[in-house]
Amino acid sequence: MRTYRRNDDGKELSVELYTAGDFLGYIPMLEGSVYRDTAETLEDSDIVVIPKDDFDELLNNNYAIASQLIKMLARNVMAKEQQLLGLAYNSLRKKVADALMTIYRKYNPQGNPGFAIDISRENLATIAGTATESLIRTLGDFRDEKLVELKDGTIIILNENRLSNMLY
């Protein structure tokens, strides 16, 4: 699953990627505001809704849960700051490499070799914060450099180390 926002021109930016066990929508619940992102499942998913009253009761009556939520919020803020910095200042190659590694780490936490990233080029571009055409060109460059393999619409990371440590 991913959440995204659109600007006034209709361009999308993926805000977050989710996998089994992740929570979404808790910040607007804490703020008492409206959820502003659009959520889209990328594969068949089961979603569990926690009613607001139950959520409030858990936070108010269970210190351990409240503490975990605070830690989750802190990690989220730090990750968003890093994401914004990258979108603002990283080169195209670095943005695409970071997007690939974000997906790789999120959906393959064990780092199993041969893991195939099956995502549309449009969705990958919204994660990288770039135009789809630029992303496709960069993926072709990465293929030529033997950093990735492109096979039947999927992307296989061949050189995790070089992608993770790309400087430009």
C-alpha positions in Angstrom: 0.0 0.0 0.0 1.1 3.6 -0.6 -0.2 7.0 0.3 0.2 9.9 -1.9 -0.7 13.6 -2.5 -1.3 15.6 -5.6 -0.3 19.2 -6.2 -2.5 21.7 -8.0 -1.1 20.6 -11.4 -2.1 16.9 -10.6 1.4 15.7 -10.1 1.7 12.9 -7.5 4.2 12.4 -4.7 4.2 9.2 -2.8 4.2 10.1 0.9 4.7 6.6 2.4 4.9 2.9 1.7 3.2 0.4 3.9 3.5 -3.3 4.5 2.0 -5.9 6.9 1.6 -4.5 10.4 2.1 -0.8 9.5 -0.3 1.9 10.8 -1.7 4.7 8.8 -4.0 7.6 9.6 -3.1 8.0 13.3 -1.6 11.5 12.9 -5.0 13.0 11.8 -6.7 11.1 14.7 -4.3 12.7 17.1 -4.7 16.1 15.6 -8.5 15.8 15.3 -8.2 16.7 11.6 -9.1 15.2 8.2 -6.9 12.6 6.5 -5.3 14.4 3.6 -3.5 11.7 1.8 -4.9 9.2 -0.7 -4.3 5.6 0.0 -3.9 3.0 -2.7 -3.2 -0.7 -2.3 -0.5 -2.1 -4.6 -1.6 -5.7 -4.1 -4.4 -7.5 -2.4 -4.6 -6.3 1.2 -6.5 -6.7 4.4 -7.0 -3.5 6.3 -8.2 -3.3 9.9 -9.9 -0.2 11.2 -9.5 0.9 14.8 -12.4 3.0 15.9 -11.4 6.5 17.2 -12.9 5.8 20.7 -10.9 2.6 21.0 -7.7 4.4 19.8 -8.2 7.2 22.3 -8.8 4.7 25.1 -5.7 2.7 24.3 -3.6 5.9 24.3 -5.1 7.3 27.5 -5.0 4.0 29.5 -1.9 2.2 28.3 1.5 3.8 28.8 3.3 1.2 26.7 1.1 1.8 23.7 1.4 5.6 24.1 5.2 5.3 24.3 5.4 3.1 21.2 3.2 5.6 19.3 5.5 8.5 20.3 8.5 6.6 19.1 6.8 5.8 15.8 5.9 9.4 15.4 9.6 10.5 16.0 10.9 7.9 13.5 8.3 9.1 11.0 9.3 12.8 11.4 13.0 12.0 10.9 12.3 9.9 7.8 10.1 12.6 6.3 12.8 15.2 6.9 15.4 13.0 5.2 13.0 12.3 2.3 12.4 16.1 1.8 16.1 16.8 1.8 16.7 14.1 -0.8 13.8 15.4 -3.0 15.1 18.9 -2.8 18.8 18.3 -3.4 19.7 14.9 -4.7 20.5 14.2 -8.3 18.1 12.2 -10.5 20.3 9.1 -10.2 20.4 9.4 -6.4 16.6 9.9 -6.2 15.9 6.8 -8.3 18.5 4.7 -6.4 17.0 5.8 -3.0 13.5 5.0 -4.2 14.6 1.5 -5.3 16.4 0.9 -2.0 13.4 2.2 0.0 11.2 -0.3 -1.7 13.8 -3.1 -1.4 14.2 -2.6 2.3 10.5 -2.1 3.1 9.3 -5.2 1.3 12.5 -7.4 1.7 13.7 -6.7 5.2 15.8 -9.9 5.2 17.7 -8.7 2.2 17.1 -11.9 0.2 19.0 -11.8 -3.1 16.9 -12.0 -6.3 14.0 -10.0 -4.7 11.9 -8.6 -7.5 10.3 -5.2 -7.2 7.0 -5.3 -9.0 5.7 -1.7 -9.2 4.5 0.4 -12.1 7.0 2.9 -13.5 4.5 5.7 -12.7 4.3 4.7 -9.0 8.1 4.3 -8.8 8.4 7.8 -10.3 6.1 9.3 -7.6 8.3 7.7 -4.9 11.5 9.1 -6.5 9.9 12.5 -7.0 10.7 12.6 -10.7 9.0 12.4 -14.1 8.2 8.9 -15.4 10.3 9.4 -18.5 13.3 10.5 -16.5 12.9 7.4 -14.2 12.7 5.1 -17.2 15.9 6.5 -18.7 17.7 6.2 -15.3 16.6 2.6 -14.9 18.0 1.9 -18.4 21.3 3.4 -17.3 21.2 1.3 -14.1 20.6 -1.8 -16.2 23.5 -0.9 -18.5 25.7 -0.5 -15.4 24.6 -3.9 -14.0 23.0 -2.3 -10.9 19.6 -3.7 -11.7 18.0 -6.2 -14.0 14.7 -5.3 -15.7 12.7 -8.4 -16.4 9.0 -8.6 -17.4 8.2 -5.3 -15.8 10.0 -6.1 -12.5 13.2 -4.7 -11.2 15.8 -7.0 -9.5 18.5 -5.3 -7.5 21.9 -6.7 -8.6 24.2 -4.4 -6.6 22.5 -3.2 -3.4 25.8 -1.7 -2.1 26.4 0.6 -5.1 22.8 1.7 -5.1 22.7 2.4 -1.4 25.9 4.4 -1.5 25.3 6.3 -4.7 26.7 9.8 -4.2 25.4 11.5 -7.4 
